[in-house]
């Protein structure tokens, strides 16, 4: 009990020693001023503080506006790319099978498919459903996915957190390239693993492009 009291007492002394006064005055300078002068300085300090807050708010507003404008430009660029896409500009990614393994429990993953145009990065939701004795349990995680500008790599879990899973075109995206992701731990959670999932990637045939015919020799 005594040690706790001494701790709080030391904190109070420390805070008192760090006290600041308007316009950067020292404690001695502040105490030497008459009350009316102290009042003037408090008003002036309040005005300075308000101006500084307004300046910071304006900087933050401009930063957010610039970020929003950049986001809108990027969206417009992606929309234009999709509208003018030619063969190999868009891929269709299908995720099937597998499960989340989390704290000894298995949550079979729901299949899903999504499209990516070159240069696009977006978020998808992985959903695992576990049928319990009395209820259905649901586990979800969000992945960032991307398609490189050069059109050669699709990356799953494209994030600085965890382990990104790059899938490089081996020349088979014309015919659908299937990749096993079994045993790949994306590092979304220390207790989470994704097992048994497969990813299939194929080029999408744009409606404005002529139909492509693939001839294989055996």
N, C-alpha and C positions, 0 to 999 in steps of 0.2 A: 504493500500500500504506500509506504514511504517512498519507494523508488518511483512509483507512478506519479506521485505528487511532485517529486523533484523533476521528473521528465516534463510535465506540463508547465512547471515554473520556468524551466530553461527555455521552452518553446516561446513563452510569453516574453521573456527577456530578449530572446533573439528577434522576435517580431518587432518589439519596441525599438530595438537598435536599428532595425531596417526601415523604420518609419520615414516617409518622405514628406516634404513640405512644398507648398505651391512655389512654382517658378524656380525650383531647384535650390531653394534656400536651405541652409543648415538649421539645426535645431536652435543654435544660439542666435542666429540671425533672425529666425522667425519669432522667438520669444522677445527679442529686443524691439519688435515693432509694436506700435499702439494698435488697439483693437480695430479702429476704423481702417487702418492700412492693411491689416490682415484680411479684413472683409473685402477690400478692393482686390487684393491679390487672389483671394479665393474665386472671386467672380472672373478675373482674368484667366486663372488656370482652368476654370470650367469652360470658358470660351475656347481656349486652346485645345482642351480635350475634345470638345464637340467638333471643332474644325478637323482635328486629326481623325476622329471617327468617321466624319463625312468623307475625308480623303480616302481612307481605307475602304469604306463602303463603295465609293466610286471606282476605285481600282478593281475591287471584286466584281462589281457590276460589269465593267468593261471586259474583265477576264471571262466571265460567264457568257457575255454576249458574243465574244470572239470564238469561244468554244462552240456555242450553239450555231454560229454562222459556219464554222468549219464542218460541223456535223451535218448541217443541211447541204452544204456544197458536196460533201462526200456522198450523201444519199442521192443527190441529183446525178452525180457522176455514175454511181452504180445503176441507177434507173436508166440512164442513157446507154450504159454498156449492155444492160439486159435487152433494151429495145433494139440495139444494133448488133446483137451478138451473132457471131458466126460459129460454125462447128468448132468445138474444143474450148469455147469461151465459158461454157456453163457445165458444171458437173452435178450429177444427182448422187447423193450419198445415202445409203441405206444401212442402218444399224439393226442387227438382229441377234436374238439369242443372248445367252449369258445372264449374269446376275450380279447384283451388289452382294458382297460378303461383308457384313458389318457386325462386329462383336458376336461372332459365332452364329449369326442368322443369315439366311440366304433370301434375297429379294429378287426373283426373276424379273428381268428387264422387259419393258414393253418395246416392241419394234417401232421404229420411226424412220422417216425419210425426209430429206431436206435438200434444197438446191443452193449452190454457191456460184457466183460469177467471179471471174478473175479479180483479185484485189479485195474481195469481200471478207469481212470478219463479223461474225454474229454470235448470238448466244442461243443455245438449245437447252432443253431440260430433259435429263435422263430420269426415267421413272421406274422404280422397282416396286412390285406388288407382291406381298406375302399374305397368303391365306392362313389366318389363324383359326384357332378352335372356335372362338366366339366373334371374331371380327376380321376385317381386311386391313392389313397394315401397309402403309405407303411410305416409301423412302425416295426422296428426290435430290438431285444434284444438278447444278448448272455448269455446262461446259461452254467455253469459247471455241468456236471452230472457224477455220479460215482456208482460203484458196489463194495460193501465191499469185503475184502479178505475172510471173512467167508461165503460169499454167502447169507447172510440173509437180506441185506438192499440195496435198490437203493435210491440214494439221488438226487433230482432235485434242481437246483440252489445251488449247493454245493460250497458255497463261504462265506467268512467272512463278505461280504457285503450283506445286505438283510436278508431274512429268509429262510434258507434251508428247503426243504420239503422231509423228509425221508419217504420212503415207505417200511415197514417191511413185509417180507414174512409171511403170515398167514397159509401157507401150501397149498395155492391154485394156486401157480405159475405153477403147472402141468397142470391146466385147464384154465389158464389165470385169473389173479386177476385184477379186475377193481376198480380203486379208483377215487372218485370225488374230484377234486381240487377246487370246487366252493368256491368263497369267500376267497381263499388263497392269501394273499398279499405278494409277494416275496420281496418287498422292493427294487426293482431295481431302483425305482425313487419315490420321495415323491408324485408325481402326478400320479403314475402308479399303476394299479391293474390288476390282472389276474383273470377272473371269468368264471365259467362254463366249465372249461377244465376237461377232464378225462384222466387218465393214465391207460393203460392196460399193465400188465407185464406177460410174459410167458417164460418158459424155451425153449431154442432152442434145437432141436434134432440134435446133431452132426452127420455128414454123416458117421463117422467111428464107431458110437455106434449102438448097436442093437435097433430096434424100441421098444418103451415102450407102453404097453397097460394098460390103467387105467380102472379099474372096480369099478363102484360105486354101492352101495346098497341103496335102498330107503325103 
